[in-house]
Amino acid sequence: DTEVTQTPKHLVMGMTNKKSLKCEQHMGHRAMYWYKQKAKKPPELMFVYSYEKLSINESVPSRFSPECPNSSLLNLHLHALQPEDSALYLCASSQDRGETEAFFGQGTRLTVV
Amino acid sequence: GENVEQHPSTLSVQEGDSAVIKCTYSDSASNYFPWYKQELGKRPQLIIDIRSNVGEKKDQRIAVTLNKTAKHFSLHITETQPEDSAVYFCAANTGNQFYFGTGTSLTVIP
């Protein structure tokens, strides 16, 4: 199984809503990532978890809250988002944070209205 | 931190021609250099990668070269086909995280 699975695929939420994005992998990878991607731009790193501990937070606003309940799951909790937060949110995983391939999920297309 | 620059931002080639995309990086600690292809509306997918102890790697029509001294690496696609049309991202990994280039939109004209 070389899949990273993200749910939901699409999400429309209001600025007062609370929602969560989910990511799952069963490859035994110990590093998991959240990226934000705008159209025709590279993935922009938000958070890195290594061995279930948050190791990098790229100065992301507190309205985005990551959680890693176990080694296979990664969540991104969303609250009070702004329209400019609309983007494709990609989860990725790799064996570790070093020189190993990162596998991406298919992403969640988020629209904030 | 690491800074990865990628050129060109757009590239159009005739089917059957070759395409070359170039990236430079700034951090000599970077030791792993993957290339990702992203089709419209889809996830980035690894097409080839190279580690710092290797100068060149080839996989069928795709090759990557690395010059550690000059801190640059390049993607070469030969005999291009319309299905090669996509956005290509280079990346560098310092051992802590991936740093992505700005992307190249490749169009292969039939």
Interface residues (C-beta under 8 A of the other chain):
Chain A: Y33 K40 K41 P42 P43 L45 V48 S55 I56 L90 R97 G98 E99 T100 E101 A102 F103 F104 G105 Q106 G107
Chain B: N31 Y32 P34 Y36 K42 R43 P44 Q45 L46 D49 R51 S52 V87 F89 N93 G95 N96 Q97 F98 F100 G101 T102 G103 S105
